[in-house]
Amino acid sequence: MTDADPAWLAPAAAESKRFNLRIVRGRVDGILPAPGVLRREIDALQPDIVILRLPAGVTTPIYELIDDGFTPIHADTLVYHVRQLDQPIGDLRKTPALVVDLANHADRVRIAEIAKHAFSSYRSHYYANPRLDPNMIGEGYAEWAVLFIDTQTTDHETWVVRTNDGIVGFATCALSHDGTSVEVVLNAVDPAHTHRGIYGQLLNQILLAYQARGFATVRISTQVWNYIVQRAWAHSGFVISQAYDTYHINIPQWQG
């Protein structure tokens, strides 16, 4: 690898701290790493775990790692759906007791609580890896949920659903710098308040808000097995656009 070659793997500081392991992450889009590059980066970084995301069905880098003596775990398949905002958005019948608006810093504790409860047993790629403490996975989602409020950047927004009982759902959104696209990065409804149309109203109000602000697309992702939420997205006009396979490579002891 030369100085001009891209780095495919990078330390994941938050995950490393949470699980007390050296974790690195990488994502491949388009051009694949040259043969031997991933192994050389692993040698240089000396991680305990590598988390690698590849376009679904792309296996060449995985077979190369197997040939190098590693044992990749297929941890999940992540699917992306996209909604074009130049198409009409149906205005759902609103529940008067629900209000969808932007969160403020005072809401962060409640948002973290909802994320921890909603994702405590969610079958994400972390649960596929026996080296990761399952008790820490929910804490990770709680940290992730409030990150956009804590960083307070202009390209991060968090929406919440408020009721007379307080906040019952949230969605964190990343806005592109050119003002054309939005990604719903993490979203959840309090498990005690599901099946009341809360999620549908939250999603619909987000679409209407970004449409009014001139954005062109909204995209969102989930694990492929999460059929119920994907049906909700299809009902709101989303279509599947991309899929990625996630692999974990555990290194029981450094293989120099």
MIDOSE-1310 file (N, C-alpha, C; in nm, 2 decimals, decimal comma, always signed):
residues 256
mtda	+0,08/-0,12/+0,00/+0,00/+0,00/+0,00/+0,09/+0,12/+0,00; +0,06/+0,22/-0,08/+0,13/+0,34/-0,09/+0,06/+0,45/-0,02; +0,12/+0,57/-0,01/+0,06/+0,68/+0,06/-0,06/+0,73/-0,02; -0,07/+0,70/-0,15/-0,19/+0,74/-0,23/-0,31/+0,65/-0,21
dpaw	-0,29/+0,53/-0,16/-0,40/+0,44/-0,15/-0,49/+0,47/-0,04; -0,62/+0,45/-0,05/-0,71/+0,49/+0,06/-0,70/+0,39/+0,17; -0,73/+0,43/+0,29/-0,73/+0,35/+0,41/-0,87/+0,29/+0,42; -0,88/+0,16/+0,42/-1,02/+0,10/+0,42/-1,07/+0,07/+0,57
lapa	-0,97/+0,06/+0,66/-1,01/+0,04/+0,80/-0,96/+0,15/+0,89; -1,04/+0,18/+0,99/-1,01/+0,29/+1,09/-1,05/+0,25/+1,23; -0,98/+0,29/+1,33/-1,02/+0,26/+1,47/-1,16/+0,31/+1,50; -1,24/+0,23/+1,57/-1,38/+0,27/+1,61/-1,37/+0,31/+1,76
aaes	-1,34/+0,43/+1,79/-1,31/+0,47/+1,93/-1,42/+0,44/+2,03; -1,54/+0,48/+1,99/-1,66/+0,46/+2,08/-1,68/+0,31/+2,11; -1,68/+0,23/+2,01/-1,71/+0,09/+2,02/-1,60/+0,02/+2,10; -1,47/+0,06/+2,07/-1,36/+0,01/+2,15/-1,37/+0,03/+2,30
krfn	-1,41/+0,16/+2,33/-1,42/+0,19/+2,47/-1,54/+0,12/+2,53; -1,65/+0,11/+2,46/-1,77/+0,04/+2,52/-1,74/-0,11/+2,55; -1,68/-0,18/+2,46/-1,66/-0,32/+2,47/-1,52/-0,36/+2,53; -1,44/-0,26/+2,55/-1,30/-0,28/+2,61/-1,22/-0,37/+2,52
lriv	-1,23/-0,35/+2,39/-1,16/-0,43/+2,28/-1,11/-0,33/+2,18; -1,01/-0,37/+2,11/-0,96/-0,28/+2,00/-1,05/-0,32/+1,87; -1,14/-0,23/+1,84/-1,23/-0,25/+1,72/-1,20/-0,16/+1,61; -1,19/-0,21/+1,49/-1,17/-0,12/+1,37/-1,29/-0,15/+1,28
rgrv	-1,33/-0,05/+1,20/-1,44/-0,06/+1,11/-1,40/-0,02/+0,97; -1,47/-0,08/+0,87/-1,45/-0,04/+0,73/-1,57/-0,06/+0,65; -1,58/+0,02/+0,54/-1,70/+0,00/+0,45/-1,64/+0,02/+0,31; -1,68/-0,08/+0,23/-1,64/-0,08/+0,09/-1,76/-0,04/+0,00
dgil	-1,74/+0,06/-0,09/-1,83/+0,10/-0,19/-1,76/+0,11/-0,32; -1,82/+0,05/-0,42/-1,76/+0,06/-0,56/-1,64/-0,02/-0,57; -1,52/+0,05/-0,59/-1,39/-0,02/-0,61/-1,36/-0,10/-0,49; -1,31/-0,22/-0,51/-1,27/-0,31/-0,40/-1,13/-0,29/-0,37
papg	-1,09/-0,32/-0,24/-0,95/-0,31/-0,20/-0,86/-0,40/-0,29; -0,74/-0,35/-0,32/-0,65/-0,44/-0,39/-0,62/-0,56/-0,31; -0,58/-0,67/-0,38/-0,55/-0,80/-0,30/-0,44/-0,77/-0,20; -0,46/-0,82/-0,08/-0,36/-0,81/+0,03/-0,37/-0,68/+0,11
vlrr	-0,45/-0,58/+0,06/-0,45/-0,45/+0,13/-0,52/-0,46/+0,27; -0,63/-0,53/+0,28/-0,70/-0,54/+0,41/-0,61/-0,62/+0,51; -0,55/-0,72/+0,46/-0,46/-0,79/+0,56/-0,35/-0,70/+0,61; -0,29/-0,62/+0,52/-0,18/-0,53/+0,56/-0,24/-0,43/+0,66
eida	-0,36/-0,38/+0,64/-0,41/-0,28/+0,74/-0,44/-0,35/+0,87; -0,49/-0,47/+0,87/-0,51/-0,54/+0,99/-0,38/-0,56/+1,07; -0,28/-0,60/+0,99/-0,14/-0,61/+1,06/-0,10/-0,48/+1,12; -0,13/-0,37/+1,05/-0,08/-0,24/+1,11/-0,16/-0,20/+1,23
lqpd	-0,29/-0,22/+1,22/-0,38/-0,17/+1,33/-0,39/-0,27/+1,45; -0,36/-0,40/+1,43/-0,36/-0,50/+1,53/-0,49/-0,49/+1,62; -0,61/-0,51/+1,55/-0,73/-0,50/+1,63/-0,77/-0,64/+1,69; -0,86/-0,63/+1,78/-0,92/-0,76/+1,83/-1,04/-0,80/+1,74
ivil	-1,11/-0,70/+1,69/-1,22/-0,73/+1,60/-1,22/-0,63/+1,49; -1,25/-0,68/+1,37/-1,27/-0,60/+1,25/-1,42/-0,61/+1,21; -1,48/-0,50/+1,19/-1,62/-0,49/+1,14/-1,61/-0,43/+1,00; -1,65/-0,52/+0,90/-1,64/-0,48/+0,76/-1,77/-0,49/+0,69
rlpa	-1,81/-0,38/+0,62/-1,94/-0,38/+0,55/-1,91/-0,37/+0,40; -1,98/-0,46/+0,33/-1,95/-0,48/+0,18/-2,09/-0,47/+0,11; -2,09/-0,43/-0,02/-2,21/-0,44/-0,09/-2,26/-0,59/-0,09; -2,39/-0,61/-0,07/-2,44/-0,74/-0,06/-2,40/-0,83/-0,18
gvtt	-2,35/-0,95/-0,16/-2,31/-1,04/-0,26/-2,17/-1,03/-0,30; -2,10/-0,92/-0,26/-1,96/-0,91/-0,29/-1,88/-0,99/-0,19; -1,80/-1,09/-0,24/-1,74/-1,18/-0,15/-1,59/-1,19/-0,16; -1,53/-1,13/-0,27/-1,39/-1,14/-0,29/-1,30/-1,11/-0,17
piye	-1,33/-0,99/-0,11/-1,24/-0,96/+0,01/-1,26/-1,06/+0,12; -1,38/-1,11/+0,14/-1,40/-1,21/+0,25/-1,32/-1,34/+0,22; -1,32/-1,39/+0,09/-1,25/-1,51/+0,06/-1,10/-1,48/+0,08; -1,05/-1,36/+0,05/-0,91/-1,33/+0,07/-0,87/-1,34/+0,21
lidd	-0,96/-1,29/+0,30/-0,93/-1,29/+0,44/-0,94/-1,44/+0,49; -1,03/-1,52/+0,44/-1,03/-1,66/+0,48/-0,90/-1,73/+0,44; -0,85/-1,70/+0,32/-0,72/-1,75/+0,27/-0,61/-1,71/+0,36; -0,62/-1,59/+0,42/-0,52/-1,55/+0,52/-0,53/-1,60/+0,66
gftp	-0,63/-1,69/+0,68/-0,64/-1,76/+0,80/-0,75/-1,70/+0,90; -0,82/-1,60/+0,85/-0,93/-1,54/+0,94/-1,06/-1,62/+0,92; -1,15/-1,60/+1,01/-1,28/-1,67/+1,01/-1,39/-1,56/+1,02; -1,43/-1,50/+0,91/-1,53/-1,40/+0,91/-1,67/-1,45/+0,95
ihad	-1,74/-1,37/+1,03/-1,88/-1,41/+1,07/-1,97/-1,32/+0,99; -2,06/-1,38/+0,92/-2,16/-1,29/+0,85/-2,26/-1,25/+0,96; -2,26/-1,12/+0,99/-2,33/-1,07/+1,11/-2,47/-1,01/+1,08; -2,49/-0,96/+0,96/-2,62/-0,91/+0,92/-2,62/-0,87/+0,77
tlvy	-2,74/-0,84/+0,72/-2,75/-0,77/+0,59/-2,83/-0,64/+0,62; -2,77/-0,53/+0,58/-2,84/-0,40/+0,60/-2,90/-0,35/+0,47; -3,02/-0,31/+0,47/-3,09/-0,27/+0,35/-3,13/-0,12/+0,37; -3,11/-0,05/+0,26/-3,14/+0,09/+0,25/-3,27/+0,11/+0,16
hvrq	-3,35/+0,20/+0,21/-3,47/+0,24/+0,13/-3,47/+0,39/+0,11; -3,52/+0,44/+0,00/-3,51/+0,58/-0,03/-3,65/+0,63/-0,07; -3,68/+0,76/-0,04/-3,80/+0,82/-0,07/-3,77/+0,95/-0,15; -3,83/+0,96/-0,27/-3,81/+1,09/-0,34/-3,91/+1,19/-0,30
ldqp	-3,87/+1,31/-0,26/-3,96/+1,41/-0,21/-4,03/+1,49/-0,31; -4,00/+1,47/-0,44/-4,07/+1,54/-0,54/-4,21/+1,47/-0,57; -4,24/+1,36/-0,50/-4,36/+1,29/-0,51/-4,45/+1,33/-0,40; -4,59/+1,33/-0,42/-4,68/+1,37/-0,31/-4,66/+1,29/-0,19
igdl	-4,68/+1,35/-0,07/-4,67/+1,28/+0,06/-4,81/+1,29/+0,12; -4,87/+1,18/+0,14/-5,00/+1,18/+0,20/-5,00/+1,23/+0,34; -5,09/+1,31/+0,38/-5,10/+1,36/+0,51/-5,18/+1,27/+0,60; -5,11/+1,19/+0,69/-5,19/+1,10/+0,77/-5,28/+1,17/+0,86
rktp	-5,39/+1,10/+0,90/-5,48/+1,15/+1,00/-5,40/+1,16/+1,13; -5,39/+1,29/+1,18/-5,30/+1,31/+1,30/-5,38/+1,28/+1,43; -5,31/+1,23/+1,52/-5,36/+1,21/+1,66/-5,34/+1,34/+1,73; -5,45/+1,41/+1,78/-5,43/+1,54/+1,84/-5,33/+1,54/+1,96
alvv	-5,32/+1,42/+2,03/-5,24/+1,42/+2,15/-5,09/+1,41/+2,12; -5,06/+1,39/+1,99/-4,92/+1,37/+1,94/-4,87/+1,50/+1,88; -4,75/+1,54/+1,91/-4,68/+1,65/+1,85/-4,54/+1,61/+1,81; -4,51/+1,63/+1,68/-4,37/+1,60/+1,63/-4,30/+1,73/+1,61
dlan	-4,18/+1,74/+1,67/-4,10/+1,86/+1,66/-3,96/+1,83/+1,68; -3,87/+1,93/+1,66/-3,73/+1,91/+1,68/-3,70/+1,90/+1,83; -3,60/+1,82/+1,86/-3,56/+1,80/+2,00/-3,47/+1,91/+2,05; -3,46/+1,92/+2,18/-3,36/+2,01/+2,24/-3,28/+1,94/+2,34
hadr	-3,18/+2,00/+2,39/-3,08/+1,93/+2,48/-3,15/+1,87/+2,60; -3,26/+1,93/+2,65/-3,33/+1,88/+2,77/-3,39/+1,75/+2,74; -3,41/+1,71/+2,61/-3,48/+1,59/+2,58/-3,38/+1,47/+2,57; -3,25/+1,49/+2,59/-3,15/+1,39/+2,56/-3,17/+1,27/+2,66
vria	-3,20/+1,29/+2,78/-3,21/+1,18/+2,88/-3,32/+1,08/+2,83; -3,44/+1,14/+2,80/-3,55/+1,06/+2,76/-3,52/+0,98/+2,63; -3,46/+1,05/+2,53/-3,42/+0,99/+2,41/-3,33/+0,87/+2,43; -3,23/+0,89/+2,52/-3,14/+0,77/+2,55/-3,22/+0,66/+2,61
eiak	-3,31/+0,69/+2,70/-3,39/+0,58/+2,76/-3,47/+0,50/+2,66; -3,53/+0,57/+2,57/-3,61/+0,50/+2,46/-3,52/+0,41/+2,38; -3,40/+0,47/+2,34/-3,31/+0,39/+2,26/-3,26/+0,26/+2,33; -3,23/+0,28/+2,46/-3,18/+0,16/+2,53/-3,29/+0,06/+2,54
hafs	-3,41/+0,09/+2,57/-3,52/+0,00/+2,58/-3,56/-0,06/+2,45; -3,56/+0,02/+2,34/-3,61/-0,03/+2,21/-3,51/-0,12/+2,15; -3,38/-0,10/+2,17/-3,27/-0,18/+2,11/-3,21/-0,28/+2,20; -3,26/-0,30/+2,32/-3,20/-0,39/+2,41/-3,19/-0,53/+2,36
syrs	-3,28/-0,57/+2,28/-3,28/-0,71/+2,23/-3,29/-0,71/+2,08; -3,27/-0,59/+2,02/-3,28/-0,58/+1,87/-3,16/-0,66/+1,81; -3,19/-0,74/+1,71/-3,09/-0,83/+1,65/-3,00/-0,76/+1,55; -2,92/-0,67/+1,60/-2,82/-0,60/+1,52/-2,70/-0,69/+1,50
hyya	-2,60/-0,64/+1,42/-2,48/-0,72/+1,39/-2,40/-0,75/+1,51; -2,41/-0,66/+1,62/-2,34/-0,68/+1,74/-2,37/-0,81/+1,81; -2,50/-0,85/+1,80/-2,55/-0,97/+1,87/-2,50/-1,10/+1,80; -2,45/-1,09/+1,68/-2,40/-1,20/+1,61/-2,26/-1,24/+1,65
nprl	-2,19/-1,15/+1,73/-2,06/-1,18/+1,77/-2,05/-1,22/+1,92; -2,01/-1,34/+1,94/-2,00/-1,39/+2,08/-1,90/-1,32/+2,17; -1,81/-1,25/+2,11/-1,70/-1,18/+2,18/-1,75/-1,05/+2,25; -1,87/-1,00/+2,20/-1,92/-0,87/+2,25/-2,02/-0,89/+2,36
dpnm	-2,01/-0,82/+2,47/-2,10/-0,83/+2,58/-2,23/-0,78/+2,54; -2,34/-0,86/+2,54/-2,47/-0,82/+2,50/-2,53/-0,71/+2,59; -2,48/-0,71/+2,72/-2,54/-0,61/+2,81/-2,49/-0,47/+2,77; -2,39/-0,46/+2,69/-2,34/-0,32/+2,65/-2,40/-0,27/+2,52
igeg	-2,47/-0,36/+2,45/-2,52/-0,32/+2,32/-2,63/-0,21/+2,33; -2,72/-0,23/+2,42/-2,82/-0,13/+2,44/-2,77/+0,00/+2,48; -2,66/+0,00/+2,57/-2,59/+0,13/+2,61/-2,53/+0,20/+2,48; -2,49/+0,12/+2,39/-2,43/+0,18/+2,27/-2,53/+0,25/+2,19
yaew	-2,65/+0,20/+2,17/-2,76/+0,26/+2,10/-2,80/+0,39/+2,18; -2,80/+0,39/+2,31/-2,84/+0,51/+2,38/-2,74/+0,62/+2,36; -2,61/+0,59/+2,36/-2,50/+0,69/+2,33/-2,52/+0,74/+2,19; -2,55/+0,65/+2,09/-2,57/+0,69/+1,95/-2,69/+0,78/+1,94
avlf	-2,79/+0,76/+2,01/-2,92/+0,83/+2,00/-2,90/+0,98/+2,04; -2,82/+1,01/+2,13/-2,80/+1,14/+2,18/-2,68/+1,21/+2,12; -2,61/+1,14/+2,03/-2,49/+1,20/+1,98/-2,52/+1,33/+1,90; -2,63/+1,32/+1,82/-2,66/+1,44/+1,73/-2,69/+1,56/+1,82
idtq	-2,76/+1,54/+1,93/-2,79/+1,66/+2,02/-2,66/+1,71/+2,08; -2,57/+1,61/+2,13/-2,45/+1,65/+2,20/-2,35/+1,73/+2,11; -2,34/+1,68/+1,98/-2,25/+1,75/+1,89/-2,30/+1,88/+1,84; -2,43/+1,90/+1,83/-2,49/+2,03/+1,80/-2,43/+2,09/+1,67
ttdh	-2,43/+2,01/+1,56/-2,38/+2,06/+1,43/-2,51/+2,09/+1,34; -2,49/+2,18/+1,24/-2,60/+2,22/+1,16/-2,65/+2,11/+1,07; -2,57/+2,00/+1,05/-2,61/+1,89/+0,96/-2,67/+1,77/+1,04; -2,70/+1,79/+1,17/-2,76/+1,69/+1,25/-2,89/+1,75/+1,31
etwv	-2,99/+1,67/+1,30/-3,12/+1,71/+1,36/-3,18/+1,58/+1,43; -3,25/+1,61/+1,54/-3,32/+1,50/+1,61/-3,47/+1,54/+1,62; -3,56/+1,46/+1,58/-3,70/+1,48/+1,59/-3,76/+1,39/+1,70; -3,86/+1,44/+1,77/-3,92/+1,36/+1,88/-4,08/+1,37/+1,86
vrtn	-4,14/+1,27/+1,92/-4,29/+1,27/+1,93/-4,32/+1,29/+2,07; -4,40/+1,40/+2,10/-4,44/+1,44/+2,24/-4,58/+1,41/+2,26; -4,61/+1,36/+2,38/-4,75/+1,34/+2,42/-4,77/+1,40/+2,56; -4,89/+1,39/+2,61/-4,91/+1,44/+2,75/-4,82/+1,37/+2,85
dgiv	-4,78/+1,25/+2,81/-4,69/+1,17/+2,91/-4,55/+1,20/+2,88; -4,51/+1,28/+2,79/-4,37/+1,30/+2,75/-4,33/+1,25/+2,62; -4,20/+1,24/+2,59/-4,15/+1,19/+2,46/-4,17/+1,04/+2,45; -4,23/+0,99/+2,34/-4,25/+0,85/+2,32/-4,18/+0,79/+2,20
gfat	-4,11/+0,88/+2,12/-4,04/+0,83/+2,00/-3,94/+0,94/+1,96; -3,84/+0,90/+1,87/-3,74/+0,99/+1,82/-3,69/+0,94/+1,69; -3,63/+1,03/+1,62/-3,55/+1,00/+1,49/-3,44/+1,10/+1,48; -3,32/+1,04/+1,46/-3,20/+1,13/+1,44/-3,18/+1,13/+1,28
cals	-3,15/+1,25/+1,23/-3,13/+1,27/+1,09/-3,00/+1,34/+1,06; -2,93/+1,29/+0,95/-2,81/+1,35/+0,90/-2,84/+1,42/+0,77; -2,81/+1,55/+0,76/-2,85/+1,63/+0,64/-2,72/+1,65/+0,56; -2,73/+1,63/+0,43/-2,62/+1,64/+0,34/-2,57/+1,79/+0,33
hdgt	-2,45/+1,81/+0,31/-2,39/+1,95/+0,31/-2,45/+2,03/+0,19; -2,49/+1,96/+0,08/-2,54/+2,03/-0,03/-2,69/+2,06/-0,02; -2,75/+2,01/+0,09/-2,89/+2,04/+0,11/-2,99/+1,96/+0,02; -2,95/+1,85/-0,03/-3,03/+1,77/-0,12/-3,09/+1,65/-0,05
svev	-3,02/+1,59/+0,04/-3,06/+1,46/+0,09/-3,05/+1,45/+0,24; -3,14/+1,36/+0,30/-3,14/+1,34/+0,44/-3,14/+1,19/+0,47; -3,06/+1,15/+0,57/-3,06/+1,01/+0,61/-3,11/+1,00/+0,75; -3,22/+0,92/+0,77/-3,27/+0,89/+0,91/-3,17/+0,78/+0,96
vlna	-3,09/+0,82/+1,06/-2,98/+0,74/+1,10/-3,03/+0,64/+1,21; -3,11/+0,68/+1,30/-3,16/+0,60/+1,41/-3,29/+0,65/+1,45; -3,39/+0,55/+1,47/-3,52/+0,59/+1,51/-3,59/+0,48/+1,59; -3,67/+0,52/+1,68/-3,74/+0,42/+1,76/-3,86/+0,48/+1,83
vdpa	-3,95/+0,39/+1,87/-4,06/+0,43/+1,95/-4,05/+0,35/+2,08; -4,09/+0,41/+2,19/-4,09/+0,34/+2,32/-4,17/+0,22/+2,31; -4,11/+0,10/+2,35/-4,19/-0,03/+2,34/-4,33/-0,02/+2,41; -4,34/+0,06/+2,51/-4,47/+0,07/+2,58/-4,57/+0,14/+2,50
hthr	-4,53/+0,21/+2,39/-4,63/+0,29/+2,31/-4,64/+0,25/+2,17; -4,60/+0,12/+2,13/-4,61/+0,08/+2,00/-4,76/+0,04/+1,96; -4,78/+0,02/+1,83/-4,91/-0,01/+1,77/-5,01/+0,09/+1,80; -4,97/+0,22/+1,80/-5,06/+0,33/+1,81/-5,05/+0,43/+1,70
giyg	-4,98/+0,39/+1,59/-4,96/+0,48/+1,48/-4,86/+0,59/+1,51; -4,78/+0,58/+1,61/-4,68/+0,68/+1,65/-4,57/+0,69/+1,55; -4,52/+0,57/+1,51/-4,41/+0,57/+1,42/-4,45/+0,63/+1,28; -4,56/+0,59/+1,23/-4,61/+0,64/+1,10/-4,62/+0,79/+1,10
qlln	-4,67/+0,84/+1,21/-4,69/+0,99/+1,22/-4,55/+1,06/+1,23; -4,46/+1,00/+1,30/-4,33/+1,06/+1,31/-4,26/+1,06/+1,17; -4,26/+0,95/+1,10/-4,20/+0,94/+0,97/-4,27/+1,04/+0,87; -4,40/+1,04/+0,87/-4,47/+1,12/+0,78/-4,44/+1,27/+0,80
qill	-4,43/+1,31/+0,92/-4,40/+1,45/+0,95/-4,26/+1,49/+0,92; -4,17/+1,40/+0,93/-4,03/+1,42/+0,89/-4,03/+1,44/+0,73; -4,10/+1,36/+0,66/-4,10/+1,37/+0,52/-4,16/+1,50/+0,47; -4,27/+1,54/+0,53/-4,33/+1,67/+0,50/-4,24/+1,79/+0,53
ayqa	-4,17/+1,78/+0,65/-4,08/+1,89/+0,69/-3,97/+1,91/+0,59; -3,90/+1,80/+0,55/-3,79/+1,81/+0,46/-3,83/+1,84/+0,32; -3,95/+1,80/+0,28/-4,00/+1,83/+0,15/-4,02/+1,99/+0,14; -4,08/+2,04/+0,25/-4,11/+2,18/+0,25/-3,98/+2,27/+0,25
rgfa	-3,87/+2,21/+0,30/-3,74/+2,28/+0,31/-3,66/+2,25/+0,18; -3,71/+2,18/+0,08/-3,65/+2,17/-0,05/-3,55/+2,05/-0,07; -3,55/+1,96/+0,03/-3,47/+1,84/+0,01/-3,52/+1,75/-0,09; -3,44/+1,67/-0,16/-3,48/+1,59/-0,27/-3,51/+1,45/-0,23
tvri	-3,44/+1,39/-0,13/-3,46/+1,25/-0,10/-3,44/+1,23/+0,05; -3,50/+1,13/+0,11/-3,48/+1,08/+0,24/-3,45/+0,93/+0,23; -3,34/+0,89/+0,30/-3,31/+0,75/+0,30/-3,31/+0,69/+0,44; -3,32/+0,56/+0,46/-3,33/+0,50/+0,59/-3,29/+0,36/+0,57
stqv	-3,24/+0,30/+0,68/-3,19/+0,16/+0,67/-3,23/+0,08/+0,79; -3,23/-0,06/+0,77/-3,26/-0,15/+0,88/-3,20/-0,29/+0,84; -3,20/-0,38/+0,93/-3,16/-0,52/+0,90/-3,27/-0,58/+0,81; -3,23/-0,67/+0,72/-3,31/-0,73/+0,62/-3,43/-0,81/+0,68
wnyi	-3,41/-0,86/+0,80/-3,52/-0,94/+0,87/-3,63/-0,85/+0,92; -3,61/-0,72/+0,93/-3,71/-0,63/+1,00/-3,82/-0,60/+0,90; -3,91/-0,69/+0,88/-4,01/-0,68/+0,77/-4,11/-0,58/+0,80; -4,15/-0,57/+0,93/-4,27/-0,48/+0,97/-4,23/-0,34/+0,94
vqra	-4,12/-0,29/+0,97/-4,08/-0,15/+0,95/-4,07/-0,13/+0,80; -4,02/-0,23/+0,73/-4,00/-0,21/+0,58/-4,14/-0,20/+0,51; -4,24/-0,27/+0,57/-4,37/-0,25/+0,51/-4,43/-0,11/+0,54; -4,39/-0,06/+0,66/-4,43/+0,08/+0,69/-4,37/+0,18/+0,59
wahs	-4,24/+0,15/+0,56/-4,17/+0,24/+0,47/-4,23/+0,23/+0,33; -4,26/+0,11/+0,28/-4,32/+0,10/+0,15/-4,46/+0,17/+0,15; -4,53/+0,17/+0,25/-4,66/+0,24/+0,26/-4,64/+0,39/+0,25; -4,52/+0,44/+0,29/-4,49/+0,58/+0,29/-4,42/+0,62/+0,16
gfvi	-4,41/+0,53/+0,07/-4,35/+0,56/-0,06/-4,20/+0,53/-0,08; -4,14/+0,47/+0,02/-4,00/+0,43/+0,01/-3,98/+0,31/-0,08; -3,87/+0,30/-0,15/-3,83/+0,18/-0,23/-3,69/+0,14/-0,19; -3,67/+0,01/-0,20/-3,53/-0,04/-0,16/-3,43/+0,00/-0,26
sqay	-3,31/+0,04/-0,22/-3,21/+0,10/-0,31/-3,08/+0,03/-0,30; -3,04/-0,01/-0,18/-2,90/-0,07/-0,16/-2,91/-0,18/-0,05; -2,81/-0,27/-0,05/-2,80/-0,36/+0,06/-2,65/-0,39/+0,08; -2,62/-0,41/+0,21/-2,48/-0,43/+0,25/-2,47/-0,55/+0,34
dtyh	-2,37/-0,64/+0,32/-2,34/-0,75/+0,42/-2,24/-0,70/+0,52; -2,27/-0,73/+0,65/-2,18/-0,69/+0,75/-2,10/-0,82/+0,81; -1,97/-0,81/+0,81/-1,89/-0,92/+0,86/-1,81/-0,87/+0,99; -1,80/-0,96/+1,08/-1,71/-0,95/+1,20/-1,60/-1,05/+1,18
inip	-1,47/-1,00/+1,20/-1,36/-1,09/+1,20/-1,30/-1,08/+1,34; -1,31/-1,19/+1,42/-1,25/-1,19/+1,55/-1,11/-1,24/+1,54; -1,02/-1,18/+1,61/-0,88/-1,22/+1,62/-0,84/-1,26/+1,76; -0,84/-1,39/+1,79/-0,83/-1,43/+1,93/-0,70/-1,40/+1,99
qwqg	-0,59/-1,39/+1,91/-0,46/-1,34/+1,96/-0,40/-1,28/+1,84; -0,31/-1,18/+1,86/-0,25/-1,11/+1,74/-0,18/-1,21/+1,65; -0,21/-1,20/+1,52/-0,15/-1,29/+1,42/-0,05/-1,20/+1,34; +0,07/-1,19/+1,39/+0,16/-1,11/+1,32/+0,23/-1,18/+1,21
